[in-house]
């Protein structure tokens, strides 16, 4: 009898072990399926999205080629002299060259008549050596560009509306890095830029006077040119004060002066 009971116990013990093994296997299978379908599935989806967001080497190479600026570029643009009619009208004369390059029949005198003007009267110091109050070139042309009375200049902000009047796709590139001006020239479009008559400036060249919108620090050497080329060491420009051959200027010197003059530049989109 004892032997029979012992056999029954052993049988049930084996049966319990088998049941436990079966349950364990079932749970293991279910757990593996859950992990495969959920955790690993989500992980693969995330990895796939990350891989999609990372450009391939070919895509990066193509993007770099599209944004790379050529080492040099030159443009042939019409030349217009500011003399003799506009001894202080370099800006509208440079604008005339830009418009003529676009194919617009623009005349410098017509542009001067149309450009915004700040007619604020000039106020001198008692000794007549210092200007205390005058116009602001950001509002419009200050003074008389024809030389009949004292003339000064107009800055990008005052000239830009006239550019947009003739070319609706005109752009104000003021404040951008000089490499963006090079990119514009490399695309085949000149850039009107502000500099000085000598393409450099010294500390003693600066003057300051009050205007209707506050003081302005500027220089009577202010000048505007049409940039038509560049290379590693030089920039090339149509200078309305010079002959009809593009002027070559040291790039480092020109860029330094251009930056001191406020990084002013105008151009247009195709």
C-alpha positions as CSV (number, residue, x, y, z in Angstrom):
1,X,0.0,0.0,0.0
2,X,2.8,2.3,0.9
3,X,4.4,1.6,-2.4
4,X,1.2,2.6,-4.2
5,X,0.9,5.8,-2.3
6,X,4.5,6.7,-3.0
7,X,3.9,6.0,-6.7
8,X,0.9,8.3,-6.7
9,X,2.9,11.1,-5.0
10,X,5.7,10.7,-7.5
11,X,3.2,10.8,-10.4
12,X,1.5,14.0,-9.1
13,X,4.9,15.5,-8.5
14,X,5.9,14.9,-12.1
15,X,2.5,16.1,-13.3
16,X,3.0,19.3,-11.3
17,X,6.4,19.8,-12.8
18,X,5.1,19.3,-16.3
19,X,2.2,21.8,-15.7
20,X,4.7,24.4,-14.3
21,X,7.0,23.9,-17.3
22,X,4.0,24.3,-19.7
23,X,2.9,27.5,-18.0
24,X,6.4,28.9,-18.0
25,X,6.8,28.1,-21.7
26,X,3.5,29.7,-22.5
27,X,4.4,32.9,-20.5
28,X,7.8,33.0,-22.2
29,X,6.2,32.7,-25.6
30,X,3.7,35.5,-24.8
31,X,6.4,37.7,-23.3
32,X,8.6,37.2,-26.4
33,X,5.7,38.0,-28.7
34,X,4.8,41.1,-26.7
35,X,8.4,42.4,-26.7
36,X,8.8,41.7,-30.4
37,X,5.6,43.4,-31.5
38,X,5.7,46.4,-29.1
39,X,9.0,47.3,-27.7
40,X,11.2,46.2,-30.6
41,X,8.6,47.3,-33.1
42,X,8.6,50.8,-31.6
43,X,12.4,50.8,-31.4
44,X,12.7,49.9,-35.1
45,X,10.2,52.7,-36.0
46,X,12.2,55.3,-34.0
47,X,15.4,54.1,-35.6
48,X,13.8,54.2,-39.1
49,X,12.7,57.8,-38.4
50,X,16.1,58.8,-37.2
51,X,17.7,57.3,-40.3
52,X,15.3,59.1,-42.5
53,X,16.2,62.4,-40.8
54,X,19.9,62.0,-41.3
55,X,20.9,63.0,-44.8
56,X,23.0,60.5,-46.8
57,X,26.6,61.4,-47.8
58,X,25.3,62.0,-51.3
59,X,22.6,64.4,-50.1
60,X,25.2,66.3,-47.9
61,X,27.6,66.5,-50.9
62,X,24.8,67.9,-53.1
63,X,23.8,70.5,-50.5
64,X,27.4,71.6,-50.1
65,X,27.8,72.0,-53.8
66,X,24.6,74.1,-54.0
67,X,25.7,76.4,-51.1
68,X,29.4,76.6,-52.1
69,X,30.5,80.1,-53.3
70,X,32.9,80.1,-56.3
71,X,36.4,81.4,-55.6
72,X,35.9,84.2,-58.1
73,X,33.3,85.8,-60.3
74,X,33.1,88.7,-62.7
75,X,30.1,90.5,-64.3
76,X,30.1,93.0,-67.2
77,X,27.7,95.9,-66.3
78,X,27.0,99.3,-67.8
79,X,29.1,102.2,-66.6
80,X,27.6,105.6,-65.8
81,X,29.6,108.6,-64.5
82,X,28.2,110.9,-61.9
83,X,30.0,113.8,-63.5
84,X,29.4,116.5,-64.4
85,X,25.8,116.7,-63.4
86,X,25.9,115.0,-60.0
87,X,29.2,115.6,-58.2
88,X,27.6,114.3,-55.0
89,X,25.2,111.9,-56.5
90,X,27.1,108.6,-56.5
91,X,24.2,106.6,-55.0
92,X,21.6,107.3,-57.7
93,X,24.3,106.9,-60.3
94,X,25.3,103.5,-59.0
95,X,21.6,102.7,-58.9
96,X,21.3,103.7,-62.6
97,X,24.0,101.2,-63.5
98,X,22.2,98.4,-61.5
99,X,18.9,99.2,-63.3
100,X,20.5,99.4,-66.7
101,X,22.1,96.0,-66.1
102,X,18.6,94.7,-65.5
103,X,17.6,96.1,-68.8
104,X,15.7,99.2,-67.5
105,X,16.3,102.5,-69.3
106,X,17.2,104.4,-66.2
107,X,18.7,107.9,-66.3
108,X,20.7,109.2,-63.3
109,X,19.0,112.6,-63.4
110,X,15.6,111.1,-63.5
111,X,16.5,108.9,-60.5
112,X,17.8,111.9,-58.6
113,X,14.5,113.8,-59.2
114,X,12.5,110.8,-58.0
115,X,14.6,109.8,-55.0
116,X,13.3,110.6,-51.5
117,X,14.9,113.7,-50.0
118,X,15.4,115.0,-46.5
119,X,15.2,118.7,-46.9
120,X,16.1,119.5,-43.3
121,X,18.1,122.8,-43.4
122,X,21.7,122.7,-42.4
123,X,22.7,124.4,-39.1
124,X,26.3,125.4,-38.6
125,X,28.2,126.1,-35.4
126,X,28.9,129.8,-34.7
127,X,32.4,129.5,-36.3
128,X,30.9,127.8,-39.4
129,X,33.3,124.9,-39.0
130,X,31.0,122.2,-37.6
131,X,27.6,121.0,-38.6
132,X,25.2,120.9,-35.6
133,X,22.0,119.9,-37.3
134,X,21.1,118.5,-40.7
135,X,19.2,115.8,-42.5
136,X,19.5,112.0,-42.1
137,X,20.5,110.0,-45.1
138,X,18.3,107.1,-44.0
139,X,15.3,109.3,-44.6
140,X,16.3,110.6,-48.0
141,X,19.0,112.4,-49.9
142,X,20.6,115.1,-47.7
143,X,21.8,118.3,-49.3
144,X,22.1,119.0,-53.1
145,X,23.8,116.4,-55.3
146,X,24.1,118.9,-58.2
147,X,26.6,121.0,-56.4
148,X,24.5,124.2,-56.4
149,X,24.7,124.0,-52.6
150,X,26.3,121.6,-50.1
151,X,25.5,118.0,-50.9
152,X,26.0,114.9,-48.9
153,X,24.4,111.5,-49.5
154,X,21.6,108.9,-49.1
155,X,21.8,105.6,-47.4
156,X,20.3,102.2,-48.2
157,X,17.1,102.8,-46.3
158,X,16.3,105.9,-48.2
159,X,17.3,104.5,-51.6
160,X,15.7,101.1,-51.3
161,X,12.1,102.2,-52.1
162,X,13.3,103.7,-55.4
163,X,15.0,100.4,-56.3
164,X,11.8,98.5,-55.5
165,X,9.8,101.0,-57.6
166,X,11.7,99.9,-60.7
167,X,12.4,96.3,-59.6
168,X,9.8,94.8,-57.3
169,X,12.1,91.9,-56.4
170,X,14.7,94.4,-55.1
171,X,16.4,93.2,-51.9
172,X,18.1,95.1,-49.1
173,X,21.2,93.0,-48.2
174,X,22.4,95.4,-45.5
175,X,23.9,93.7,-42.5
176,X,24.7,90.4,-44.2
177,X,28.1,88.9,-44.3
178,X,30.2,89.9,-47.3
179,X,30.2,86.3,-48.5
180,X,26.5,86.8,-49.3
181,X,27.3,89.7,-51.6
182,X,29.8,87.4,-53.3
183,X,27.1,84.7,-53.6
184,X,24.9,87.3,-55.3
185,X,27.6,88.4,-57.7
186,X,28.4,84.7,-58.5
187,X,24.7,84.3,-59.3
188,X,25.2,86.9,-62.1
189,X,23.7,90.0,-60.4
190,X,25.7,93.1,-59.3
191,X,25.4,94.6,-55.8
192,X,25.2,98.3,-55.0
193,X,27.4,98.8,-51.9
194,X,28.5,101.7,-49.7
195,X,32.2,102.5,-49.1
196,X,34.3,105.7,-49.2
197,X,35.9,107.6,-52.1
198,X,39.3,106.1,-51.1
199,X,37.8,102.7,-50.1
200,X,39.3,103.1,-46.6
201,X,38.5,105.3,-43.6
202,X,40.5,106.8,-40.7
203,X,39.2,107.8,-37.3
204,X,39.6,111.5,-38.0
205,X,37.2,111.1,-41.0
206,X,34.1,110.6,-38.9
207,X,31.7,113.5,-38.1
208,X,28.5,113.6,-36.1
209,X,25.5,115.9,-36.2
210,X,22.0,115.8,-34.9
211,X,19.0,114.9,-37.2
212,X,15.2,114.8,-37.0
213,X,15.5,111.2,-35.8
214,X,18.6,111.5,-33.7
215,X,22.4,111.9,-34.0
216,X,24.2,110.3,-36.9
217,X,27.9,109.4,-37.2
218,X,29.1,109.5,-40.8
219,X,31.8,110.8,-43.1
220,X,32.0,113.2,-46.0
221,X,34.1,110.6,-47.8
222,X,30.9,108.4,-48.1
223,X,30.6,106.8,-51.5
224,X,28.6,104.2,-53.3
225,X,29.7,101.8,-56.1
226,X,28.4,98.9,-58.1
227,X,30.2,95.6,-57.2
228,X,30.8,93.5,-60.3
229,X,33.4,90.9,-59.3
230,X,35.6,89.4,-56.7
231,X,38.4,86.8,-56.3
232,X,40.5,85.7,-53.4
233,X,42.4,89.0,-52.9
234,X,40.4,91.7,-54.7
235,X,36.9,93.1,-55.4
236,X,36.0,94.8,-58.6
237,X,33.6,97.6,-59.0
238,X,32.1,100.2,-61.4
239,X,32.9,103.4,-59.6
240,X,30.8,106.4,-60.7
241,X,33.7,108.7,-59.9
242,X,36.3,106.8,-62.1
243,X,36.6,105.8,-65.7
244,X,34.6,103.2,-67.5
245,X,36.9,100.3,-66.5
246,X,36.1,98.3,-63.3
247,X,38.3,99.4,-60.4
248,X,40.3,96.7,-58.6
249,X,40.5,97.1,-54.8
250,X,42.2,95.0,-52.1
251,X,39.4,92.8,-50.6
252,X,40.5,93.1,-47.0
253,X,40.6,96.9,-47.2
254,X,37.3,97.2,-49.0
255,X,35.4,94.8,-46.7
256,X,36.7,96.5,-43.6
257,X,35.5,99.9,-44.8
258,X,32.2,98.5,-46.0
259,X,31.6,97.1,-42.6
260,X,32.5,100.4,-40.9
261,X,30.0,102.1,-43.2
262,X,27.2,99.8,-41.9
263,X,27.4,96.8,-44.3
264,X,25.0,98.6,-46.6
265,X,24.1,96.8,-49.8
266,X,21.2,96.7,-52.3
267,X,20.5,94.3,-55.2
268,X,17.6,92.2,-56.6
269,X,16.4,88.7,-57.1
270,X,16.0,87.3,-60.6
